[in-house]
Amino acid sequence: MGSKDMPPLATSFWRIFLKSQLHYKAQVVIITGGNQGLGFESARQFLSLHLSHLIITVRSEEKGKAAALKLQAEYPNATISVWLLDMCSYDSIQTFVKRVESELPHLDIAILNAGRSKADFELVPSTGHEETLQLSYLSTILLATLLLPILKSKSPQGTPGRLSIVSSGTALATKFSNSQQSPLLKSFDDIKASPTPGLQTYGATKLLCHMFIYKLVDYVSADDVVVSLVDPGMTRGTGLNRDMPKVIRTLVVPMLFAISRSCNKRKESHGCFIMDWEIRPFPPLLYTPKGKTTIERLWQETLDEFDFAGVQSVLESMKKN
């Protein structure tokens, strides 16, 4: 039968392309915020690539189970688990990490997807930090760091674990008006000192992630865990701007390809920022003397913030082979 005799494709070119490039048989993937938008679509994509065990994290067990039922209907042979995780709570993050350590015989990939851009300034009661800073930077970095030794020890021998943090191109455009404030992190909690609530604050907190990862690669070998930042763009249906006015969004395909690239290319993407399907430079500030000084200040403030969780010891342990 020739091409002209065939019916049109019933599925997208991108789904066929990704399936031909990748598969995740016998692998375990954690996706935070996997019950909706970007996380849900990422979960669906991994399942379409024959993923054996998917774990989605949610704050609401009811919403998580509803999402899992939808995914299970599409992929009845996959194992799909729903685990509770409140990214506004340090206690919840630590409890989640302990569960990963104790219950999973192995872990291949973790995708940290939590984040929100809010038009209003609001503090998280349990930590006292501004909510966007808490979700997009502090909690994400705490979870990422605590997962590093687990990904190192529970990934297959000879294959590094993979940790992808969902980033944003807004990190390239943010004014970061409080970059010289001291202390830096606490300045986000002061409405008079912090960037304008909304995309400026969101972009600044994503820039903080870039700064932390810039330094983190000094502690983490690509032979143990490949860490990358992935920009999904202003993706349709992500829920990122559910508290913001309507904005123009792009397609979900670039995000899915970028995550797949960061997971599949492994060592090539370690410590890198992936945007528009390619490895890209960090924001310009990181290459300047002022930026490097800010990186050091942020690094120390972050370690001090997480002293209760022993993050410094975790990082030192990752240096030892």
C-alpha positions in Angstrom: 0.0 0.0 0.0 1.4 3.4 -1.0 1.3 6.6 1.1 -1.6 8.0 -1.0 -3.6 4.9 -0.3 -3.3 5.2 3.5 -5.6 7.2 5.8 -4.3 10.2 7.6 -2.3 9.6 10.8 -4.5 9.0 13.8 -1.9 10.3 16.1 0.5 13.2 16.1 3.9 13.1 14.4 5.6 14.1 17.7 4.1 11.2 19.6 5.4 8.8 16.9 8.8 10.5 16.9 9.3 10.4 20.7 8.2 6.7 20.8 10.8 5.9 18.2 13.5 7.7 20.2 12.8 6.6 23.8 11.4 4.0 26.0 11.2 3.7 29.8 10.5 0.1 30.4 11.4 -1.2 33.9 11.9 2.4 35.0 10.4 4.5 37.9 9.6 8.1 37.5 8.4 10.7 40.0 6.6 13.8 38.8 5.7 16.4 41.3 2.3 18.1 40.7 1.4 15.4 38.3 -2.3 15.6 38.6 -2.8 18.6 36.2 -1.5 20.6 33.4 2.2 20.3 32.6 2.8 17.5 35.2 -0.2 15.5 33.9 0.9 15.8 30.3 4.4 14.8 31.2 3.0 11.8 33.0 1.0 10.8 30.0 4.0 11.1 27.7 6.2 8.9 29.9 3.4 6.3 30.1 3.1 6.3 26.3 6.8 5.4 26.2 6.2 2.2 28.2 7.1 3.5 31.6 6.7 0.8 34.2 6.0 2.8 37.4 4.8 6.4 37.6 4.5 8.2 40.9 2.6 11.5 40.8 2.7 13.8 43.9 -0.3 15.9 44.9 -1.6 18.0 47.8 -5.1 16.6 47.4 -5.5 12.9 47.4 -8.9 13.1 45.8 -7.5 15.1 42.8 -4.6 12.8 42.6 -6.7 9.7 42.4 -8.9 11.3 39.8 -5.9 12.0 37.6 -4.5 8.5 38.2 -7.8 7.0 37.0 -7.6 8.9 33.8 -4.1 7.8 33.1 -4.8 4.2 34.1 -7.7 4.1 31.6 -5.2 5.0 28.9 -2.4 2.8 30.1 -3.9 -0.1 32.0 -0.7 -2.1 32.2 1.3 0.6 33.9 1.7 1.0 37.7 0.5 4.4 38.7 0.9 5.6 42.3 -0.4 8.8 44.0 1.8 10.1 46.9 0.9 13.1 49.0 3.4 16.0 49.0 2.7 19.6 50.1 5.5 21.8 48.6 4.6 24.6 51.0 5.6 22.4 54.0 9.2 21.4 54.8 7.8 18.6 57.0 5.9 17.2 54.1 8.9 17.3 51.9 11.1 15.4 54.4 8.3 12.8 55.0 8.0 12.3 51.2 11.8 11.8 50.8 11.8 9.3 53.7 9.0 7.4 51.9 11.0 7.4 48.6 14.0 6.0 50.5 12.2 3.3 52.3 9.6 2.1 49.7 11.2 2.3 46.3 13.7 -0.4 45.4 14.9 1.8 42.6 14.4 5.2 41.1 15.4 6.5 37.7 14.0 9.9 37.1 12.5 12.8 39.2 10.8 15.7 37.5 10.2 18.7 39.8 7.3 20.6 38.4 5.8 22.6 41.2 5.6 26.3 40.8 3.2 29.2 40.5 3.1 32.8 39.4 0.8 34.8 41.6 -0.5 38.3 41.0 -0.8 38.9 44.8 1.9 39.0 47.4 1.3 36.3 50.0 3.4 34.6 52.7 3.4 30.9 53.5 2.3 30.6 57.2 4.5 27.6 58.0 7.8 29.1 56.7 7.1 32.9 56.6 8.4 33.1 53.0 6.7 34.6 50.0 4.7 31.9 48.2 6.3 32.0 44.8 9.8 32.0 46.4 8.7 29.0 48.5 7.3 26.9 45.7 9.5 27.8 42.8 12.8 28.0 44.6 13.1 27.0 48.3 10.9 23.8 48.3 12.1 22.8 44.9 15.7 23.0 45.8 15.2 21.3 49.1 13.4 18.4 47.5 16.0 18.2 44.7 18.9 18.1 47.1 17.4 15.5 49.3 16.6 13.3 46.3 20.2 13.4 45.0 21.6 10.6 47.1 18.5 8.4 46.5 18.8 8.9 42.7 22.5 8.0 43.0 22.0 4.9 45.0 18.8 3.6 43.5 19.5 4.1 39.8 20.8 1.0 37.9 24.5 0.4 38.1 26.4 2.3 35.3 23.4 4.5 34.6 23.1 7.9 36.4 19.8 9.0 38.0 18.2 11.9 36.3 16.8 15.0 38.0 15.0 17.6 35.8 13.7 20.9 37.4 11.1 22.7 35.4 12.5 26.2 34.8 11.3 29.2 32.7 12.7 31.5 30.1 11.5 34.3 32.3 14.7 33.8 34.2 16.4 35.4 31.2 14.2 38.5 31.3 13.6 39.2 34.9 14.8 42.5 36.3 15.8 40.9 39.6 15.4 44.2 41.3 16.4 42.9 44.7 19.6 41.1 43.7 21.8 43.3 45.9 19.6 43.1 48.9 21.1 41.5 52.0 20.0 39.0 53.1 18.7 38.1 49.7 16.1 35.4 50.4 14.4 37.5 53.1 14.1 40.4 50.7 11.5 38.4 48.8 9.4 38.3 51.9 9.2 42.1 52.1 6.7 43.5 49.6 8.7 46.8 49.6 12.0 45.1 48.6 10.8 42.2 46.5 10.3 42.2 42.7 6.8 43.1 41.5 4.4 40.2 42.3 3.6 38.1 39.3 5.9 37.3 36.4 8.8 39.4 37.8 8.8 37.5 41.1 8.4 34.2 39.3 11.2 35.0 36.9 13.5 36.0 39.7 12.8 32.8 41.7 13.6 30.8 38.6 16.8 32.7 38.2 17.6 31.7 41.8 17.3 28.1 40.6 19.8 28.7 37.8 22.2 30.2 40.3 21.9 27.2 42.7 22.3 24.7 39.9 25.3 26.6 38.6 27.0 25.9 41.9 25.5 22.5 42.5 27.4 20.8 39.7 30.6 21.3 41.7 29.1 18.7 44.1 27.3 16.3 41.8 29.0 14.1 39.2 27.2 13.3 36.0 28.2 9.7 36.6 25.9 9.7 39.6 23.0 12.0 38.8 22.4 14.2 35.8 20.7 17.5 36.9 19.1 19.8 34.3 16.8 22.8 34.1 14.1 22.6 31.4 12.0 25.5 30.1 8.5 24.5 29.0 7.5 27.9 27.8 4.2 29.4 28.7 2.6 26.1 28.0 -1.1 25.8 27.4 -3.0 24.2 30.3 0.0 24.1 32.7 -2.0 25.8 35.5 1.1 28.0 36.1 -1.0 31.2 35.6 -4.2 30.0 37.2 -3.8 33.0 39.6 -2.8 35.4 36.8 -4.7 37.2 33.9 -4.9 35.2 30.7 -1.6 35.2 28.7 -0.5 33.9 25.4 0.7 30.3 25.6 2.6 27.9 23.3 2.3 24.2 22.6 3.2 21.5 25.0 5.3 19.6 22.5 8.6 21.6 23.1 8.4 20.9 26.8 7.8 17.2 26.4 10.7 17.0 23.9 13.0 19.0 26.2 12.3 16.8 29.2 12.8 13.7 27.1 16.0 15.1 25.8 17.3 15.9 29.3 16.4 12.4 30.5 17.8 10.7 27.4 21.0 12.6 26.7 22.1 12.2 30.3 25.6 13.4 30.8 25.4 15.9 27.9 22.8 17.9 29.7 24.2 17.8 33.2 24.1 21.2 34.9 22.5 22.7 31.8 19.5 24.9 30.9 17.4 23.4 28.1 15.2 25.8 26.1 13.7 25.5 22.6 14.9 21.9 22.5 18.6 22.9 22.8 21.1 23.4 25.6 21.3 27.1 26.2 23.5 29.5 28.2 22.5 30.6 31.7 21.1 34.1 32.2 23.7 36.8 31.5 24.0 37.9 35.1 25.6 34.5 36.1 28.7 35.3 34.0 29.4 38.7 35.6 31.4 39.4 38.8 28.3 40.7 40.5 26.4 37.6 39.5 29.1 35.3 40.8 29.0 37.1 44.1 25.3 36.8 44.3 25.6 33.1 43.6 27.8 32.7 46.6 25.5 34.7 48.8 22.5 32.7 47.7 24.3 29.4 48.1 25.2 30.1 51.7 21.8 31.6 52.6 20.1 28.5 51.1 22.3 26.1 53.1 21.5 28.1 56.2 17.8 27.9 55.5 18.0 24.1 55.1 20.3 23.5 58.1 17.5 21.6 59.8 17.5 19.0 57.0 21.3 18.4 56.9 21.6 19.6 53.3 25.3 20.6 53.7 26.1 17.0 54.7 24.0 15.6 51.8 26.0 17.7 49.4 29.3 16.7 50.9 28.3 13.1 50.6 27.6 13.5 46.9 31.2 14.6 46.4 32.5 11.3 47.7 32.7 8.5 45.1 
